[in-house]
Amino acid sequence: MPQHDPSDGVAETTVIGAEAWPADLVLAVRSSTAAAALAARAWVGRGDKIAADAAAVAAMRAVVIGAPFSGTVVIGEGEKDAAPMLANGERLGSGQGPECDIAVDPLDGTSLAALARPGAVSVIAIAPRGTMFDPAGVFYMEKLIAGAAGLGVLDLRRSPAANLRAYAAACGIAETSLTVAVLDKPRHASLIRELRAAGATVSLTAEGDVSTAIAAATPGTAIDLVMGIGGTPEGVIAACAVRALGGVMLGRMAPQSEAEARGAHAAGRDLARLFEVSDLVASSRALFASSPVT
């Protein structure tokens, strides 16, 4: 179950999956997002997303560098746009305690923070070493995320409208009662039209697909499903939270340029492969923390 902590100077820090980890490690993970969020908040509304991101990265690194674990960064968000980042392959932690994979985004929603718009968060996830999927060179992924009612019901090979109908039937409600979060990007124009034609409410967000993923996997929130193409690094981070929450997450690589597609093929990626949440994080012992920035 999610745990909320209003301390550390941020409005609320959410921790998911804490029960399976040592208390001192949970505290360090929680404190790392709180520190990153506080550092980024100094840049909110100042129009400089790079400075906000860099401040969050430095603050998070300062905490996790001494955390009681031996961690390797698998997802250092920022590679796709050359943003400040905790680098892939970077070793973090004190070297004492469990061996872990780390996925981080010290500031998910950099533009939201720069413009003082809601939805920017600091997030980190850890899992036992070797259990996180490394997307290596494919920066975008098609995602379909929902609560536990979608297990065995949703299928990326079907149309968005068909998945909407199937999920509504599984929940025992009408399609018109469902709200689908979609990133507000030109690539989603046809998806948005199809969902609206099917009767769903479409909640458009400029950035921050980690937050909407968590909302979709959590019963009783304003978001029922997430659909569309977002970042692969964010997808792996979100998968840790979705798995701990018992939700459903399906994915498929979605290169957004010819160069990215060529790189994927050169790396031996199967672009037709369908991923389930257990493919993105193989362990059920994922630990996730999130602190709001805006």
C-alpha positions in Angstrom: 0.0 0.0 0.0 1.2 3.6 -0.6 2.6 5.4 2.4 2.4 9.2 2.6 4.8 11.4 4.5 4.1 15.1 4.7 7.6 15.8 6.2 10.9 16.9 4.7 9.5 20.2 3.5 7.4 18.9 0.6 3.6 18.6 0.5 3.6 14.8 0.4 6.0 12.0 -0.4 4.5 8.7 -1.6 6.3 5.4 -1.0 5.1 2.2 -2.6 6.4 -1.3 -1.8 8.2 -0.3 1.5 7.1 -3.5 3.3 9.7 -5.7 1.5 12.8 -3.4 2.3 14.9 -2.4 5.3 13.5 0.6 7.1 16.8 2.6 6.7 16.9 2.0 3.0 13.2 3.1 2.6 14.0 6.3 4.5 17.0 7.0 2.2 14.9 6.5 -0.9 12.1 8.6 0.4 14.5 11.3 1.5 16.1 11.4 -2.0 12.9 12.4 -3.8 12.1 14.9 -1.0 15.5 16.5 -1.4 15.3 16.6 -5.2 11.8 18.1 -5.1 12.8 20.8 -2.7 15.9 21.7 -4.8 13.7 21.9 -8.0 11.1 24.0 -6.3 13.6 26.9 -6.0 13.4 27.0 -9.9 9.7 26.7 -10.3 8.3 29.4 -12.6 11.7 30.7 -13.6 11.6 29.4 -17.1 14.8 27.4 -16.9 14.0 23.7 -17.0 17.6 22.6 -17.3 18.6 24.5 -14.1 15.6 23.0 -12.3 16.6 19.5 -13.5 20.2 19.9 -12.6 19.3 21.1 -9.1 17.1 18.0 -8.6 19.8 15.7 -9.9 22.4 17.1 -7.6 20.2 16.9 -4.6 19.1 13.3 -5.2 22.6 12.2 -5.9 23.8 13.7 -2.6 21.3 11.5 -0.7 21.6 8.2 -2.6 25.4 8.3 -2.8 25.4 7.2 0.9 22.2 5.1 1.0 22.5 1.7 2.6 22.6 -0.4 -0.6 24.9 -1.2 -3.5 23.0 0.3 -6.5 23.6 0.5 -10.2 21.6 3.1 -12.3 19.8 1.2 -15.1 17.5 4.1 -16.0 19.1 7.5 -15.7 16.4 9.6 -17.3 17.8 12.4 -19.5 19.7 10.4 -22.1 17.1 11.0 -24.8 17.3 14.8 -24.6 20.8 15.3 -23.2 19.4 16.6 -19.9 21.2 16.5 -16.6 21.0 13.0 -15.3 22.2 10.3 -13.0 24.2 8.3 -15.6 23.3 4.8 -16.8 25.8 2.4 -15.1 26.6 4.9 -12.3 27.2 3.1 -9.0 25.5 4.6 -6.0 25.1 3.8 -2.3 27.4 2.9 0.5 28.2 -0.5 -0.9 26.5 -2.1 2.2 23.2 -3.7 2.0 21.3 -5.3 -1.0 22.4 -5.2 -4.6 19.9 -3.1 -6.5 18.9 -1.8 -9.9 18.0 1.9 -9.8 15.6 3.9 -12.0 15.4 7.6 -11.5 13.9 10.8 -12.8 14.8 13.5 -10.3 12.5 15.9 -12.1 9.7 14.3 -14.2 8.0 17.2 -15.9 10.8 19.7 -16.4 8.7 22.1 -18.5 5.9 21.9 -16.0 8.3 23.1 -13.3 9.8 25.8 -15.4 6.3 27.2 -16.2 4.9 26.6 -12.7 2.3 24.2 -13.9 1.0 21.3 -11.9 2.3 17.7 -12.3 6.0 17.9 -11.9 7.4 15.2 -9.5 10.7 13.7 -8.4 10.7 9.9 -8.6 13.0 7.0 -7.9 12.5 3.2 -8.0 14.8 0.4 -6.9 14.5 -3.4 -7.4 16.8 -6.4 -6.9 19.9 -6.3 -9.2 19.2 -7.6 -12.7 15.4 -7.3 -12.5 14.8 -4.0 -14.4 14.5 -3.8 -18.1 17.2 -1.8 -19.8 15.7 0.0 -22.9 19.2 1.0 -24.2 18.6 3.2 -27.2 14.8 3.1 -27.6 13.5 6.2 -25.9 9.8 5.9 -26.6 7.2 3.2 -25.7 3.5 2.7 -26.4 1.8 2.2 -23.1 -1.5 0.8 -21.8 -1.9 1.1 -18.0 -4.9 0.4 -15.8 -6.0 -1.0 -12.5 -6.2 -4.7 -11.6 -9.5 -5.1 -13.4 -7.6 -4.9 -16.7 -5.6 -8.1 -16.0 -6.2 -10.5 -18.9 -8.6 -8.0 -20.4 -6.5 -5.4 -22.1 -4.4 -6.1 -25.2 -2.2 -3.6 -27.2 -3.0 -5.5 -30.3 -6.6 -4.3 -30.2 -7.8 -0.8 -31.0 -8.0 1.8 -28.2 -11.8 1.8 -28.5 -11.9 -2.0 -28.1 -9.7 -1.8 -25.0 -11.9 0.9 -23.7 -15.0 -1.3 -24.1 -13.3 -4.3 -22.6 -12.1 -2.4 -19.5 -15.5 -0.8 -19.0 -17.2 -4.2 -19.1 -14.6 -5.7 -16.7 -15.3 -2.8 -14.3 -19.1 -3.1 -14.8 -19.5 0.5 -16.0 -20.2 2.3 -19.2 -17.4 3.6 -21.5 -18.7 7.1 -20.9 -17.7 6.8 -17.2 -14.0 6.2 -18.0 -11.3 8.9 -18.1 -8.1 8.2 -20.1 -4.9 10.1 -19.6 -3.0 10.9 -22.8 0.0 13.0 -23.3 -0.9 16.2 -25.3 1.3 15.5 -28.3 0.7 15.8 -32.1 1.3 12.0 -32.4 -1.8 11.3 -30.4 -4.3 13.3 -32.5 -6.0 10.1 -33.9 -5.9 8.4 -30.5 -7.7 11.3 -28.9 -10.3 11.4 -31.6 -11.0 7.7 -31.3 -11.3 7.8 -27.5 -13.7 10.7 -27.6 -15.8 9.1 -30.3 -16.1 6.1 -28.1 -17.4 8.3 -25.3 -14.5 8.4 -22.9 -13.3 11.6 -21.2 -9.7 12.4 -22.3 -7.4 14.0 -19.7 -4.6 15.7 -21.6 -1.3 16.3 -19.9 1.7 18.1 -21.3 4.3 15.9 -19.4 4.5 13.7 -16.4 3.4 10.2 -17.5 4.8 8.6 -14.4 2.2 10.4 -12.3 -0.7 9.4 -14.5 0.5 5.8 -14.6 0.3 5.7 -10.8 -3.1 7.2 -10.8 -4.4 4.7 -13.3 -3.1 1.8 -11.3 -4.6 3.2 -8.0 -8.3 2.5 -7.4 -10.5 5.5 -6.8 -8.5 8.2 -8.6 -9.6 10.5 -11.4 -7.7 8.5 -14.0 -8.9 5.1 -15.2 -6.4 4.3 -17.9 -3.3 5.6 -19.6 -2.9 5.2 -23.4 -0.4 6.5 -25.9 3.3 6.9 -26.5 5.6 8.2 -23.8 9.2 7.8 -22.6 10.6 4.3 -22.2 12.7 5.4 -19.2 9.6 6.7 -17.5 7.8 3.5 -18.5 10.3 1.4 -16.5 10.0 3.7 -13.5 6.3 3.6 -13.7 6.3 -0.2 -14.0 7.9 -0.4 -10.6 5.0 1.5 -9.0 2.3 -0.2 -11.1 3.6 -3.7 -10.2 3.7 -2.8 -6.5 0.1 -1.5 -6.7 -1.2 -4.6 -8.5 -2.1 -2.8 -11.6 -1.7 -3.7 -15.3 0.9 -2.2 -17.6 1.4 -3.3 -21.2 4.1 -1.8 -23.5 5.6 -1.9 -27.0 8.7 -0.1 -28.3 7.7 2.9 -30.5 10.7 4.6 -32.1 9.9 8.2 -33.1 12.5 8.6 -35.8 14.2 6.6 -38.5 17.5 7.0 -36.7 16.0 5.6 -33.4 14.5 2.7 -35.4 17.8 1.9 -37.0 19.5 1.9 -33.6 17.0 -0.4 -32.2 17.4 -2.9 -35.0 21.2 -2.7 -34.7 20.9 -3.5 -31.0 18.8 -6.5 -31.8 15.5 -5.1 -30.5 12.3 -6.8 -31.5 10.0 -3.8 -32.1 7.0 -6.1 -32.3 7.5 -7.5 -28.8 4.7 -6.9 -26.3 5.8 -6.2 -22.8 3.9 -6.9 -19.6 4.7 -5.2 -16.3 6.7 -8.2 -15.2 8.9 -7.8 -18.3 9.8 -4.3 -17.3 10.5 -5.1 -13.7 10.9 -8.8 -13.0 10.8 -8.6 -9.3 7.6 -8.0 -7.2 9.9 -6.4 -4.6 10.1 -3.0 -6.4 10.3 0.1 -4.1 9.1 3.4 -5.5 9.0 6.9 -4.1 7.6 10.1 -5.5 7.6 13.7 -4.2 5.6 16.6 -5.8 7.4 19.6 -7.2 4.5 21.5 -8.5 
